[in-house]
Amino acid sequence: MSDKDLRINGEIRVREIRLIRDEGEQGVMSTSRALEIAREQGLDLVEVAPQAVPPVCKIMDYGKFKFENEKKVRDSKKKQKLLKLKEIRMQPKIDEHDLDFKSKHIRDFLGEGNKVKVTIRFRGRELAHTELGADVLKDVLARIEGDYVMDKAPAMEGRFMSMVLSPKKK
């Protein structure tokens, strides 16, 4: 439930509520009496469970409560890591040195925590020999050793054969 869904003080328009206090004690009382208690303490009456019968309310400092919730949301966003998908393209007739170079890049991308899509592009008559592309992908897997998890096995997609690798969880 977001802060926008919560009703406070005068916005609570029911006759009776269940009031929960800071000490943990609770009881059913009229909304007007609960508002008086909240005003005496210099706090707000906040409806925390409007779907209950009667609705559940708490006496608290609403500004502080809202700030704490926003802080939690910010912290959870900081902890999220966005995975990027990097793509490496090759051809079935790639040279050994080029294959080493591309494999090194794949290893680097996986080391940084990114997913990698390895794609073999077939042109013209190369499409008749897709097994050459599969061999290149197997060779790439042998060169990068066990630093990965295969998300998508090698498969043809039109003129391309591709596979997706992601880094191993530590």
C-alpha positions as CSV (number, residue, x, y, z in Angstrom):
1,M,0.0,0.0,0.0
2,S,1.4,3.4,-1.0
3,D,1.2,6.6,1.1
4,K,-1.3,8.0,-1.4
5,D,-3.8,5.2,-0.4
6,L,-3.7,6.1,3.3
7,R,-6.3,8.4,4.8
8,I,-5.4,10.7,7.7
9,N,-7.3,12.7,10.3
10,G,-10.4,14.3,8.8
11,E,-10.3,12.1,5.7
12,I,-11.4,9.1,7.7
13,R,-15.2,9.1,7.3
14,V,-16.4,6.0,9.2
15,R,-18.2,6.0,12.5
16,E,-16.1,3.4,14.4
17,I,-12.4,2.4,14.0
18,R,-10.0,0.0,15.7
19,L,-7.3,2.1,17.2
20,I,-3.8,0.7,17.8
21,R,-1.6,2.8,20.0
22,D,2.3,2.9,20.2
23,E,2.2,0.6,23.3
24,G,0.5,-2.1,21.2
25,E,-2.9,-1.8,23.0
26,Q,-5.9,-1.6,20.8
27,G,-9.6,-1.1,21.0
28,V,-12.7,-0.1,19.0
29,M,-13.9,3.5,19.5
30,S,-15.5,6.3,17.6
31,T,-13.5,8.2,15.0
32,S,-14.1,11.5,16.7
33,R,-12.7,10.2,20.1
34,A,-9.6,8.8,18.3
35,L,-9.0,12.1,16.6
36,E,-9.2,13.9,19.9
37,I,-6.6,11.5,21.4
38,A,-4.3,12.1,18.4
39,R,-4.7,15.9,18.7
40,E,-3.9,15.8,22.4
41,Q,-0.6,13.9,21.6
42,G,0.2,16.3,18.7
43,L,0.1,13.4,16.2
44,D,-2.0,12.2,13.3
45,L,-4.6,9.5,13.0
46,V,-3.7,7.3,10.1
47,E,-5.8,4.6,8.5
48,V,-3.5,1.6,8.0
49,A,-6.0,-1.1,7.1
50,P,-9.1,0.4,5.4
51,Q,-10.5,-3.0,4.2
52,A,-10.8,-4.3,7.8
53,V,-14.1,-4.2,9.7
54,P,-13.9,-1.8,11.5
55,P,-11.0,0.0,9.7
56,V,-7.7,-0.1,11.6
57,C,-6.0,3.2,12.5
58,K,-2.8,4.2,14.2
59,I,-1.7,7.3,16.0
60,M,1.6,8.4,14.6
61,D,3.6,11.3,13.1
62,Y,2.5,11.0,9.5
63,G,5.3,13.2,8.1
64,K,7.9,11.0,9.8
65,F,6.1,7.8,8.6
66,K,6.0,9.1,5.0
67,F,9.7,10.1,5.1
68,E,10.7,6.6,6.5
69,N,8.7,4.9,3.7
70,E,10.3,7.1,1.0
71,K,13.8,6.3,2.5
72,K,13.0,2.5,2.3
73,V,12.0,2.9,-1.4
74,R,15.1,4.8,-2.2
75,D,17.4,2.3,-0.5
76,S,15.7,-0.6,-2.3
77,K,16.2,1.1,-5.7
78,K,19.9,1.6,-4.8
79,K,20.4,-2.1,-4.2
80,Q,18.9,-3.1,-7.5
81,K,21.4,-3.9,-10.2
82,L,20.4,-3.3,-13.7
83,L,21.6,-6.1,-16.0
84,K,22.8,-4.9,-19.4
85,L,22.7,-7.2,-22.4
86,K,25.8,-6.9,-24.5
87,E,26.0,-8.4,-27.9
88,I,29.0,-9.8,-29.7
89,R,28.6,-10.5,-33.4
90,M,30.8,-12.9,-35.5
91,Q,30.7,-14.7,-38.8
92,P,31.1,-18.5,-39.3
93,K,34.4,-18.0,-41.0
94,I,36.1,-16.1,-38.2
95,D,39.9,-16.3,-37.7
96,E,41.5,-17.8,-34.6
97,H,42.9,-14.5,-33.4
98,D,39.6,-12.7,-33.8
99,L,37.9,-15.5,-32.0
100,D,40.4,-15.1,-29.1
101,F,39.8,-11.4,-29.1
102,K,36.0,-11.7,-29.0
103,S,36.1,-14.4,-26.3
104,K,38.2,-12.1,-24.1
105,H,35.5,-9.4,-24.5
106,I,32.8,-11.9,-23.6
107,R,34.8,-12.9,-20.5
108,D,35.2,-9.2,-19.6
109,F,31.5,-8.5,-20.0
110,L,30.5,-11.5,-17.9
111,G,33.1,-10.4,-15.3
112,E,31.3,-7.0,-15.1
113,G,28.0,-8.8,-14.4
114,N,26.4,-8.2,-17.8
115,K,24.6,-10.7,-19.9
116,V,26.1,-11.4,-23.3
117,K,24.3,-12.4,-26.5
118,V,26.7,-14.1,-28.9
119,T,25.5,-13.9,-32.5
120,I,26.8,-15.5,-35.7
121,R,25.6,-13.8,-38.8
122,F,25.2,-15.9,-42.0
123,R,25.5,-14.2,-45.4
124,G,24.6,-15.7,-48.7
125,R,25.5,-19.4,-49.1
126,E,26.8,-19.6,-45.6
127,L,23.2,-20.2,-44.6
128,A,23.5,-23.7,-46.0
129,H,26.2,-24.5,-43.5
130,T,24.8,-23.5,-40.1
131,E,26.8,-26.3,-38.5
132,L,29.9,-24.1,-39.0
133,G,28.2,-21.4,-36.8
134,A,27.4,-24.0,-34.1
135,D,31.0,-25.1,-34.1
136,V,32.1,-21.4,-33.6
137,L,29.7,-21.0,-30.7
138,K,31.0,-24.3,-29.1
139,D,34.6,-23.0,-29.6
140,V,33.7,-19.7,-27.8
141,L,32.2,-21.6,-24.9
142,A,35.4,-23.7,-24.6
143,R,37.5,-20.5,-24.6
144,I,35.6,-18.6,-21.9
145,E,35.6,-21.7,-19.6
146,G,33.1,-22.1,-16.7
147,D,32.5,-18.4,-15.9
148,Y,28.9,-18.4,-17.2
149,V,25.4,-19.9,-17.1
150,M,23.7,-20.5,-20.5
151,D,20.3,-18.7,-20.5
152,K,19.5,-19.6,-24.1
153,A,21.1,-22.4,-26.0
154,P,22.3,-21.7,-29.6
155,A,19.4,-21.4,-31.9
156,M,18.7,-20.0,-35.4
157,E,16.7,-16.8,-35.7
158,G,16.4,-16.0,-39.4
159,R,19.9,-15.3,-40.8
160,F,21.4,-15.3,-37.2
161,M,22.4,-18.1,-34.8
162,S,22.6,-16.8,-31.2
163,M,22.9,-17.8,-27.6
164,V,22.6,-15.8,-24.4
165,L,25.1,-16.2,-21.5
166,S,24.9,-14.7,-18.0
167,P,27.5,-14.5,-15.3
168,K,27.6,-17.1,-12.5
169,K,26.1,-15.9,-9.2
170,K,28.8,-15.5,-6.5
